[in-house]
């Protein structure tokens, strides 16, 4: 989930869909603010802000005694117009996201359910038995239950965003539930497979359910949506930060990338705060906050009358302030992003390679070999995931992977905990060789398996560092025994 303003916008849109799609009619009472807060997993303040916005726009009335009541009345033709308009401007994005769901989330769902607690499993079973549980909201709660054991709040925010963009509007149209008639025993089967530890069957039914969503979406567009898509459609977006409008994070990442690439080599001075503000088109206060973040990760140090100096890589950990909550939170975000990569990279990479031709595969090989010559093994996982992100066939995957990659740079603060460069390279060289060999042989499955092994190694190493530093929240993140 993003910042409160963006959350309010999303929640407002969800509630408006209920009105415009004919789920709620003129004179109907909406759920209370507290109920909406619970159903959509947002704060009461966010839900209240959404209701006030709907009242301001004239869609509802709002009073302490009566609550929220739908004010507008639409006939069948107007409702159909709303549905046609809404889905036509999102056709490509929704179709693309539907196809991206399995590679992004399939393995994470499987691993989350494989490690689900008995209490959570029983809660899922009970939810499935509640006759008055509305399809979209019950499904959202079920998603949270599936991922709960992973301990990954970043993944939860991503799942929430994809749900609000795709699942909620699609399932808000009652006729669309017919596509899932054959999955009435879905949750009971999940429960049975979890209790019996029948992991192959669990994986099969998860994949079938995700495929059914994509298939149903295609059927819906062919059968129902007749309005042509406009030239400029609405796209799926997501931010890996809760407060995406804090430009200091993006600026800090940009400066850190420039330092890593040698634009600002160790010992050099960064431009002044005023110069950076002018160069980047941001305020001086934003630059100041960004530099404070770089101070906290040991990338720079300020000297009075001298300026802000870039520190050598191997001094990063010694100069990092791991007591700062902002750095602690960023390190946890980084670990959570690597967990997502670990659980999804096998499927995403195999899908990506299957869409590349021989020339593109050869270019990947050349880039990997060139990177190996640079003798910076510790950056290989970022490098290879970035290549996959750039070539992924679906925009949603490219969007999500690009956002998650932004979190990698917070590992800068851990550089001083690494071994000597020769030792580091000796650890990563076998991964280089295996991945290159798999590409040259056209063995996409082998490539994806080795990449998964690399990310699992990276994840475990990262978590080991966070445990040593006693970073709060790290202990909640599940480390898979296999991905």
N, C-alpha and C positions, 0 to 999 in steps of 0.2 A: 504494500500500500504506500502511496505517496504522501505528501504533506496534507494538512487538514483542508486547505482550500481545494486541492485536487480531489481529495476524498469526498468532500461535500459535493463537488461537481458530479462525480461518479454516482454517488448515492441519489442525488437529485435526478439524474438521468434514469436510474433504475426505477425509481418511484413514478417518474413521468411515463416510462414505458408501460407500467401497470395500468395507468389511466388511459393512455392513448391506444394501447392494444386491446382495450375492452375487458381487462381483468377486473378493474374497478370502474364502476359506472357512477354517473352523477347521483349524489345523495348517499353513496356508500361511505362507510367509515373506514379510514385507513388504520393499520395497526398503530398502536401508541408509539411515541418516540422511543421509549425504552424497548419495546418489542422489536422495532426496526433495528435498533442498535444491536440487539442480540442476534437477530436473524442474519444481518449483513456483517457481523463481526467488526463493527466500528464503535467509536466512543459515542456516548449519549450526546456530547456537544456537537459532534459531526452530524449525527442524525437530526438533531434540532436545527442546525444550520440549513440542512437540506429542506426540511419542512418549511422553515421561514422563507426560503427562496421560492418554493412552490406557492406559498401564500402570496408573496410579493408579485409573482407572475400571474396570479389570478386563477390558478388551478385548484386550490383548496381553500377552505376556511379553517381557522385554527382558534380554538378557545380552550380554557382550562376545564370547563364543565363538560363539553361535548367531545373535545379532542379534535382530530383532523378529519374533515369530511370533504369528499370530492365535490367541487363546485361546478365544473364544466360537464356538459352532456354532449356526447358525440353519437351520431347515428352510424349504421353499419358501413355506409359508404365512406364516411370520414375516418372510421377506424381502419378500414382497408387501405385507405390512402396513407395513413400514418405507417402501417406495416410495410407497404410497398416502398415508401421513401426511406424508412430506416434501414431496411435490409439491402436495398439496391446500392446505397452509398457505401456499404460495408462488404459487398459481395466478395471481392478478391481477398480482403483482409481476413474475413471469417473463414473462407475456404482454405486459405493459406495456414491460418492458425489451427484449423481442424486437422490438417495434414501434419502439422508440427507437434501435435499433442503426444503421440506415442513415442517418438524419439526423445522428446524433452522430458516427459513425465512417466512413461511406462515402467522403466526400471526403478525409478524412485518410489512409485506406488507399490511395486512388488516388494521392494526392500522394506518400505515402511510397514506394510502388512505382515511381512515375514517376522518383524520384530515388535508387532503390536502387543500392548499389554492386555491381559485378560479383562481388566476393567474397561478399557477403551473398546475392546471387541464386544463386550456385553452392551455397552452404550450404543454402539452401531446397530446391534441386533434390535435393541429396544426402539431406536429411532425408526427403523424399517417397519416396525409393527404399529407405529402411530398412524392412524387413519387420517388424521387431520393435518399431517405434515405436508406442507406445500412442496411440490417437486423442486423448484429452483433452490429454496432455502434449505431443504432437507439434504439436497445434493451437496451444497456448500459445506454444511456441517459434516457430512460424510467425508468430504475431501480432507478437511482438517483432521478427522480421525485417522484417515489413511496415512497421513504424513507425520502424525504427532510423534512417533517414536524416533524420527530422524533428528528432532531438536533443532530444526533449521527455520528460523523466523524469516530469513530472506526468501527461502523457497515458498513459505506460506504466503508472503506478499505477492510473489509471482503467480502462484496458483489463484489467489484472490483476484488479481488483475485479469488473468485469462478467463476466469469464471464470469466476471462482470461484463467482459467484452463479448464473450461468445455464448456460454451456457445459459446465463440468466435471461437474456432477451429471447433466445431460441426456445427455451422451455417455458417462457411466459405465455407463449401461444399454445393454448390447450390442445389444439389439433396435432401439434408436433409430438405429443406424448405417445401417439399411436405407433410411432416408429420404434418404440422401445417395449412394445407389448411382449416380445419374446424374452425380455430380460427381467420378468417379474420375480424370478428366483435368484437374481444376481447376488444380492447381499447374503441370503442363506448359503449359497454356494461358496462365496468368499469365506464366510464364517466356518463352514465345514472344512475347507481346504486349510485354513489357518490352524484349526484345532487338530486336524490330522497331520499337519506338517507336510501336506502334499504340494510342495512348491512348484513343480512343473505345471500342475493343473491350475494353480493360482496364477501363474504367469500367463497361461493361455486365456483364461477368462478375463483378465485385466486387459490384455491386448484386444480381445474380441469386443469388449465394451467400448474401448477408445475408437476402434475402427468403426463401430456402429454409429458413433456420434458423427464422424466425418461422412459416412455414407448417408445418414439421415439428413445432414445439412445439404448435401448435393441433391437429394430427392426433393427436399423442401424448395430449394431454389428453382429446380426444373418445374415442379408442379404448381408452385404458388406465386413466386415473384416474377411478374411480367414487366415491371418498369425497368427500362434500360439503365445501366450504371452510368453515372456522370463521368466526365473526363477526369475530374479530380475527386477521388474517393477518400473516405476516412481510413486511416491506417491504425494498426495496433501499435501502441507505445507502452513502454514500461521503464521505470527508473529503479536502479538497484539501491538508491538511497531513499530513506523515509522522507527526507526533506530535500527533494530534488532541486528546489529553487535556491538552495544555498550554493551560490556560485563558487564559494571558496573551495568546495570539494573538487569541482571540475578544474579550477585553476591550479590547485595543489597537484592534481594528477598530471596536468599538462606540464607544469614546471618539473615535476619528478621524472616524467618521461624524457624531457629535454636533458636533465642531468644524467640519466641512465644512458642516453644516446651520445653523450659527450658534447652537447651544445654548450653546456656550462661544465667544463672539466673541474676535477678536484683542485681546490686552491684559488679558483677564479671567483670573482665577485658577481653577484646577481645585479641587474639594474636596480635603481632606487625604486621605492614603492610608488612614487609618482610616475616614473618612467614605465613601470610595469602596468600601472593602471591605464596609462595612455595607450600602450601597445596592445593590451588585451581588451580594451573597451569596457572596463569595470571601474568601480569606485576604489578609492584608496583603502577604505575600510575592508572591502572584500580582499584586496591584496594582503592587507595586514593579517586577516584571519587565515588566509592560505599559507602565509609564511610561518604563522604560529604552528600550523599543522606540520609543515616541513621541519620545523624545529623539533617537534615532538617525535618525529621518526628518525632524527639524527642525520638529516640530509644537509642541513645548513647550520651555521652559527653566526650570530651577529656580534660585531665588535664596534664599540663606540669610536666615532671619528674615522672608522675604516669602511664599514659597510657589512653586507651579508655575504659570507664566504661559503662556498660549496665544500663540504667535507669529503674526504676519501671514503670509498665504499666500506672498507673494513672498519671504519670508526662509527658506523651508523648505530649499531646496537649500544655501544658505550655512551653515545650522546643522545640516545632516545629516552624519553620520559614515560616509562610504562605505567606510571601512577596516574597519568591523565586519563579520565574517563573517555574523552573523545578518541584517543588512540586505542584504548582497550576495546571500544565498540567497533572501530574500524578493523581491528585485527580479527575480531569475531566475525564480522561481515566477510572478511577475506577467507577465513576458514569455511564459512558456510557456502561461499561461491565455489570453492574448490570441491566441496562435497557434491554440489550440483553437477559440476563437470565430471567428477568421478563416476557418478551414477548415470550420466547421460551420454558421455563421450563415445562409448562403444557403438550405440545405435546411431548417434548423429554422424559420426565419422564414416560408418559403413554406408549410410544413406548418401552422404556427400560424395564419397568416392565413386559410388555407382552412377552419379550424374556427371562425372568428368570424363573427357575423352583422353586418348593416349598422349596428346601434346600437353594437356594440362597436368596429367600425372607426372610426366617427365619434368615439367617446370617445378612441381612440388619437390621432386627428388633433388633437383639442382639447388633449390633454396635451402633444403635441409642440409645438404652436404656443405654448402657455403657457410651456414650457421655453425656447423661443427668445427670448421676451421677457425672460427673466432674464439674458440676455447672458453666459452662462457656457458658451461653445462647447466648452471642453476637457472638460466633463462629459457631452457629448451621447452619446458611444459607450456609456458606462456606463448612461446613462438609457434609451437605446433597447433595449439588450440586456436590461436589467432588465424592461422592459415585455414583451419576448418571453418571458422566463423565467416571468413571472407568468401568461401566457396560454397557454403551451405545452400541448397536449392530453394529453401523457403525463407521468406523475409522475416517471419516470426523467430525462427532459429537464429538468424543473423542478428536480429535486434536483441534477443535475450543473451546470446553469447557475448556480444559486444559490450553489453552493460555489465555482465559478470566479470569480464576481463578487466574492467576498470578497478575492481577490488584487488587484483593481483599486486598492484604497486605498493600496497601497504606492507607487503613482505619486505620492503626496503629496510624497515626497522630491525629485521631479523638477520640482516646480512652478516653482522659480526659474529653470529652464532654458527656460521658455516665453517667447514674445514678449509684447509689450504686448497688453492685453485686446482692443483694437479689431482688431489684426492677427489674433489668435486667432479672434475671432468671424467675421472675413472669410473665414477658411479653412473654417469649419464651416457657415456660412450656406447655401452651395449644397447641402450634404447635407440640411440641414433642409428646404429647398424641394423638392428632388427626391423625398425620402421622403414628404413631405406630399402632393405632387402625385400620386404613385403610389397612395397610399392613397385619395385622393379619386376617382381614376379606376377604382379596383378592380383595378389592375394589380399583382397580387401578385408576379409574376416580376420586374418592374422594381424593386419595393421591395426584394426580396431581393438583387438585383444591386447596387443602390446601397448597401445595408447592408454587403455584402461589400467594396465599394470603401472604405467608411468604416473598417471594421475593418482592412483591409490598410494604409490610411494610418496608423491608430493604431499598428499593429504595427511598421511601419517606423520611425515616429518614436520609439517606445519603444526599439527596438533601437539606433537611432542614438545615443540618450542613454546607453545602457548601454555602447556602444563608446567613447564619449567619456570616460566615467568609468572605463573599463578594468575593468569588473565581471567577475570570473572566472566562466567557464562560459557567458557570453553568446554566445561565438563558436561554441558547439556547436549553437545553435538555428538551424534552417534558415529563411531568409526566402523565402517563395514569390515567384516572379516574377508569378504569378497564383494566385488562390485556387481 
